[in-house]
């Protein structure tokens, strides 16, 4: 297959160019090709390979490429080559989960289409979908007919990043994260910080930056910023950092009920009781809300849910979204908090304003 790639001039292009080089190459690419000022040192190139393989494995079940010697054996020393493993970009049509996941990725690219990453990322995935059809037989090509309608991603409350965030801020954040450089940002509250970017998180159709302050001594407690909270940014080109080997975003959010995190040494046990409404019970049970959800059917037909969290803020929103179909059993203080909010809501509808 032949791909056309137009360089747009951002640091994010390095990852995309690496991808296209692999797909366009009919032979193994010498590892030394990437050891220059453009691509970086050995460690940087190795991380680039690991990053793209980790992403590829998640959606294809296998790595995209591997580092081998002249005989084709995996190696990390001596004369090396980068070999494309998944040469037939031929998605498993029978696996709807992978296809729908890919569709969600395309929507992610469109979500950030106002940035260079969004433009390139969305175009890359759309191009891949086009190439899938070329590699399939005519009988199989019919399976991709109307793909965008068969696998559709519904975004609820999606943020408008195309008009809400300057393109250069997106580019700076993504580039600083990829090349491991500090970034100086100024928020809309006129606070200026030098940040060490660790991860970009997508939550409820919004993008958040997990980071550390440059002079932060305790690196076990990262900070989380909405990307749209930045009004200006600047990459500190001569100030690189080493990505922390112990940082794990999955572990970071353990104990939370979303992005708001509390003290993990002070976990709170929450017990909720859902009504006899079977549709509500099914909706709750078929989803994973925390890593330790526990359910216990009651003799009266209701369903009890027990879990432990570090902060109740987002749990409260969760409870209120079910209206009269859920009751807080404990903790007692949380029950009183929800009851107070419900009372205030009742007052809004008891003032004679209705026509």
C-alpha positions as CSV (number, residue, x, y, z in Angstrom):
1,X,0.0,0.0,0.0
2,X,1.2,3.5,-0.7
3,X,0.5,6.4,1.7
4,X,1.0,10.1,1.2
5,X,2.2,12.1,4.2
6,X,2.5,15.9,4.3
7,X,4.6,17.2,7.1
8,X,2.8,19.9,9.1
9,X,5.7,21.1,11.1
10,X,4.7,20.1,14.7
11,X,6.6,17.7,16.9
12,X,3.6,15.4,17.0
13,X,4.4,14.7,13.3
14,X,7.4,12.5,14.4
15,X,5.1,9.8,15.7
16,X,2.9,9.9,12.6
17,X,5.9,10.0,10.2
18,X,7.3,6.9,11.9
19,X,4.0,5.2,11.4
20,X,3.9,6.0,7.7
21,X,7.5,5.1,7.1
22,X,6.8,1.6,8.4
23,X,3.7,1.2,6.3
24,X,5.4,2.4,3.1
25,X,8.6,0.4,3.5
26,X,8.8,-2.8,1.6
27,X,11.9,-3.9,3.6
28,X,13.2,-3.7,7.2
29,X,14.3,-0.1,8.1
30,X,17.8,0.2,9.6
31,X,17.5,1.2,13.2
32,X,20.4,3.7,12.6
33,X,18.0,5.6,10.3
34,X,16.3,7.0,13.4
35,X,19.4,7.8,15.4
36,X,19.8,11.5,14.5
37,X,18.7,14.9,15.6
38,X,15.3,14.5,14.2
39,X,14.4,11.3,15.9
40,X,16.6,11.3,19.0
41,X,18.9,9.0,20.9
42,X,18.5,5.2,21.2
43,X,16.3,5.4,24.3
44,X,13.9,7.8,22.7
45,X,13.5,5.7,19.6
46,X,13.0,2.6,21.7
47,X,10.2,4.4,23.6
48,X,8.6,5.5,20.4
49,X,8.5,1.8,19.2
50,X,7.1,0.7,22.6
51,X,4.4,3.5,22.6
52,X,3.1,2.7,19.1
53,X,3.1,-1.1,19.8
54,X,1.2,-0.7,23.1
55,X,-1.5,1.3,21.3
56,X,-1.5,-1.1,18.3
57,X,-1.8,-4.2,20.5
58,X,-4.8,-2.8,22.3
59,X,-6.8,-2.6,19.1
60,X,-5.2,-5.2,16.9
61,X,-4.1,-7.9,19.4
62,X,-0.5,-7.8,18.2
63,X,2.4,-5.3,17.9
64,X,2.8,-3.2,14.8
65,X,6.6,-3.6,14.6
66,X,9.6,-5.1,16.3
67,X,13.4,-4.6,16.5
68,X,15.4,-7.4,15.0
69,X,18.8,-8.3,13.8
70,X,19.8,-9.1,10.2
71,X,18.5,-12.7,10.7
72,X,15.2,-11.6,11.9
73,X,15.7,-12.4,15.5
74,X,14.6,-9.9,18.2
75,X,17.5,-8.0,19.7
76,X,18.3,-4.7,21.5
77,X,22.0,-4.5,20.6
78,X,24.3,-4.5,17.6
79,X,23.1,-3.9,14.1
80,X,19.3,-3.6,14.3
81,X,16.4,-3.1,12.0
82,X,12.7,-2.2,12.6
83,X,10.4,-4.7,10.9
84,X,6.7,-4.2,10.3
85,X,5.0,-7.2,11.9
86,X,1.3,-6.3,11.1
87,X,1.9,-5.8,7.4
88,X,-1.6,-6.7,6.4
89,X,-3.7,-3.9,7.9
90,X,-6.7,-6.2,7.7
91,X,-9.1,-5.8,10.6
92,X,-11.0,-8.7,12.0
93,X,-14.5,-7.9,10.7
94,X,-16.0,-10.5,13.0
95,X,-14.8,-8.6,16.1
96,X,-17.2,-5.8,16.5
97,X,-15.6,-4.6,19.7
98,X,-12.4,-3.7,17.9
99,X,-14.2,-2.0,15.1
100,X,-16.3,0.0,17.5
101,X,-13.2,0.9,19.4
102,X,-11.5,2.1,16.2
103,X,-14.6,4.2,15.5
104,X,-14.3,5.8,18.9
105,X,-10.7,6.6,18.1
106,X,-11.8,8.4,14.9
107,X,-14.2,10.4,16.9
108,X,-11.5,11.3,19.4
109,X,-9.5,12.6,16.5
110,X,-12.4,14.8,15.4
111,X,-12.9,16.0,19.0
112,X,-9.5,17.6,18.9
113,X,-9.7,18.5,15.2
114,X,-8.8,22.1,16.0
115,X,-5.3,21.1,16.8
116,X,-2.5,19.7,14.6
117,X,-2.8,16.4,16.4
118,X,-6.5,16.2,15.7
119,X,-6.1,17.0,12.0
120,X,-3.4,14.4,11.5
121,X,-4.8,11.8,13.9
122,X,-8.3,11.9,12.5
123,X,-6.9,11.9,8.9
124,X,-4.6,8.9,9.8
125,X,-7.5,6.8,11.1
126,X,-9.8,7.7,8.3
127,X,-7.0,6.7,5.9
128,X,-6.6,3.4,7.7
129,X,-10.3,2.7,7.3
130,X,-10.0,3.4,3.6
131,X,-7.0,1.0,3.3
132,X,-8.9,-1.8,5.0
133,X,-11.4,-1.9,2.1
134,X,-8.6,-2.1,-0.4
135,X,-7.0,-5.1,1.3
136,X,-10.3,-7.1,1.6
137,X,-11.8,-9.3,-1.1
138,X,-15.0,-7.9,-2.7
139,X,-17.2,-10.2,-0.6
140,X,-15.5,-8.9,2.5
141,X,-15.6,-5.2,1.3
142,X,-19.4,-5.3,1.7
143,X,-18.9,-5.7,5.4
144,X,-17.4,-2.2,5.5
145,X,-20.3,-0.7,3.7
146,X,-21.7,2.3,5.6
147,X,-19.1,1.6,8.3
148,X,-19.5,5.1,9.9
149,X,-23.2,4.4,10.4
150,X,-22.9,0.8,11.6
151,X,-20.4,1.8,14.3
152,X,-21.3,5.1,15.7
153,X,-20.0,7.0,18.7
154,X,-22.5,9.2,20.6
155,X,-20.8,11.9,22.5
156,X,-22.7,13.4,25.4
157,X,-21.7,16.9,26.4
158,X,-18.7,17.0,24.1
159,X,-16.5,20.0,24.5
160,X,-15.9,22.2,21.5
161,X,-12.1,22.2,21.4
162,X,-12.0,23.4,17.8
163,X,-13.1,26.9,18.8
164,X,-12.5,26.8,22.5
165,X,-8.8,26.2,22.7
166,X,-6.0,27.8,20.6
167,X,-4.3,25.3,18.3
168,X,-0.9,26.2,19.6
169,X,-1.8,25.3,23.2
170,X,-2.9,21.8,22.0
171,X,0.3,21.4,20.0
172,X,2.5,22.5,22.9
173,X,0.8,20.2,25.4
174,X,1.0,17.1,23.1
175,X,4.5,17.8,21.9
176,X,5.9,18.5,25.5
177,X,4.4,15.1,26.5
178,X,5.8,13.2,23.6
179,X,9.3,14.6,23.7
180,X,9.4,14.9,27.6
181,X,10.1,18.6,27.9
182,X,8.8,21.0,30.6
183,X,6.0,23.3,29.5
184,X,5.2,26.7,31.0
185,X,1.5,27.5,31.1
186,X,-0.6,30.4,32.2
187,X,-4.2,29.7,33.3
188,X,-7.3,31.9,32.9
189,X,-6.8,32.7,36.6
190,X,-3.5,34.3,35.6
191,X,-1.5,31.6,37.5
192,X,1.8,30.6,35.8
193,X,3.3,27.2,36.3
194,X,6.1,25.1,34.9
195,X,4.7,21.6,34.4
196,X,6.0,18.1,33.8
197,X,3.3,16.5,31.6
198,X,2.6,12.8,32.4
199,X,-0.6,11.8,30.6
200,X,-3.5,13.2,28.7
201,X,-6.8,11.7,29.9
202,X,-10.1,11.6,28.1
203,X,-13.0,11.7,30.5
204,X,-16.6,12.4,29.8
205,X,-15.6,13.7,26.3
206,X,-13.2,16.2,27.8
207,X,-9.4,16.3,27.8
208,X,-7.3,16.7,30.9
209,X,-3.6,16.9,31.6
210,X,-2.1,14.9,34.4
211,X,1.2,16.6,35.5
212,X,3.7,17.5,38.2
213,X,5.0,20.9,39.0
214,X,8.7,21.3,38.1
215,X,9.8,21.8,41.7
216,X,7.4,19.4,43.2
217,X,9.2,17.1,45.7
218,X,6.4,14.5,46.1
219,X,5.8,13.0,42.7
220,X,3.2,10.6,44.0
221,X,0.5,13.2,43.9
222,X,0.1,14.6,40.3
223,X,-2.2,17.5,39.5
224,X,-5.0,17.4,36.9
225,X,-5.8,20.4,34.7
226,X,-8.5,20.8,32.1
227,X,-6.6,21.7,28.9
228,X,-9.0,24.5,28.2
229,X,-8.0,26.1,31.5
230,X,-4.7,27.2,29.8
231,X,-4.8,30.6,28.0
232,X,-1.1,30.4,26.9
233,X,1.7,27.9,26.8
234,X,5.4,27.6,25.9
235,X,7.6,24.6,25.7
236,X,10.9,25.0,27.5
237,X,13.0,23.6,24.6
238,X,16.3,23.3,26.6
239,X,14.7,21.7,29.7
240,X,14.0,17.9,29.3
241,X,12.9,15.5,32.0
242,X,13.0,11.8,32.5
243,X,9.6,10.2,32.4
244,X,8.9,8.6,35.8
245,X,9.1,4.8,35.6
246,X,6.7,4.4,38.5
247,X,3.9,6.5,37.1
248,X,0.8,4.5,36.2
249,X,-2.4,6.4,35.3
250,X,-4.5,3.3,36.1
251,X,-3.2,3.2,39.7
252,X,-3.6,7.0,40.0
253,X,-7.3,6.8,39.5
254,X,-7.9,3.8,41.6
255,X,-10.2,4.7,44.5
256,X,-11.8,7.5,42.6
257,X,-15.2,7.7,41.0
258,X,-13.9,9.8,38.2
259,X,-11.2,12.5,38.1
260,X,-11.7,13.9,41.6
261,X,-9.2,12.1,43.8
262,X,-8.9,12.1,47.6
263,X,-6.6,10.6,50.2
264,X,-6.3,6.8,49.5
265,X,-5.5,6.2,53.1
266,X,-9.0,7.5,54.0
267,X,-11.4,5.4,51.9
268,X,-15.1,5.7,52.4
269,X,-17.5,2.8,52.0
270,X,-20.6,3.7,50.2
271,X,-23.8,1.6,50.2
272,X,-26.6,2.4,47.7
273,X,-29.9,0.7,47.3
274,X,-31.6,0.7,43.9
275,X,-35.3,0.3,43.4
276,X,-37.0,-2.8,42.0
277,X,-36.9,-1.3,38.5
278,X,-35.2,-4.1,36.6
279,X,-34.0,-1.8,33.8
280,X,-32.2,0.4,36.4
281,X,-30.6,-2.7,38.1
282,X,-29.5,-4.1,34.7
283,X,-28.0,-0.7,33.7
284,X,-26.0,-0.5,36.9
285,X,-24.8,-4.1,37.1
286,X,-23.6,-4.3,33.5
287,X,-21.2,-1.5,34.0
288,X,-18.0,-1.2,36.0
289,X,-18.1,1.9,38.2
290,X,-15.1,1.1,40.5
291,X,-12.6,-1.8,40.6
292,X,-14.4,-3.3,43.6
293,X,-18.2,-3.0,42.9
294,X,-20.2,-5.5,45.0
295,X,-23.9,-6.2,44.5
296,X,-26.3,-7.9,46.8
297,X,-30.0,-8.6,45.8
298,X,-32.4,-7.9,48.6
299,X,-35.4,-10.0,49.6
300,X,-37.7,-7.1,48.8
301,X,-36.5,-7.1,45.2
302,X,-34.2,-4.1,45.5
303,X,-30.4,-4.2,44.7
304,X,-27.6,-3.0,47.1
305,X,-24.4,-1.8,45.7
306,X,-21.3,-1.4,47.8
307,X,-17.9,0.2,46.9
308,X,-15.1,2.3,48.4
309,X,-13.9,5.7,47.2
310,X,-11.6,8.5,48.3
311,X,-14.0,11.3,47.4
312,X,-17.8,11.6,47.3
313,X,-18.2,14.5,44.9
314,X,-18.8,12.6,41.7
315,X,-20.7,9.8,43.6
316,X,-23.3,12.5,44.5
317,X,-23.9,13.4,40.9
318,X,-24.2,9.7,40.1
319,X,-26.8,9.2,42.9
320,X,-28.8,12.2,41.8
321,X,-28.9,11.1,38.2
322,X,-31.1,8.1,39.2
323,X,-33.7,10.2,40.9
324,X,-36.1,8.2,43.1
325,X,-34.6,4.9,41.8
326,X,-31.8,5.0,44.3
327,X,-31.4,5.6,48.1
328,X,-28.1,6.3,50.0
329,X,-27.9,3.8,52.9
330,X,-24.5,4.9,54.2
331,X,-22.5,6.8,55.2
332,X,-25.0,8.7,57.2
333,X,-23.3,12.1,56.5
334,X,-23.5,11.5,52.7
335,X,-27.1,10.5,53.1
336,X,-27.9,13.8,54.8
337,X,-25.9,15.7,52.1
338,X,-28.0,14.1,49.3
339,X,-31.2,14.7,51.3
340,X,-30.4,18.4,51.7
341,X,-29.7,18.7,47.9
342,X,-33.0,17.0,47.1
343,X,-34.9,19.3,49.5
344,X,-33.4,22.4,47.7
345,X,-34.4,20.9,44.4
346,X,-37.9,20.5,45.7
347,X,-38.0,24.1,46.6
348,X,-37.3,25.1,43.0
349,X,-40.5,23.4,41.9
350,X,-42.6,24.7,44.8
351,X,-42.6,28.4,44.3
352,X,-45.6,28.8,42.0
353,X,-43.5,29.7,38.9
354,X,-45.0,27.0,36.8
355,X,-47.4,28.3,34.1
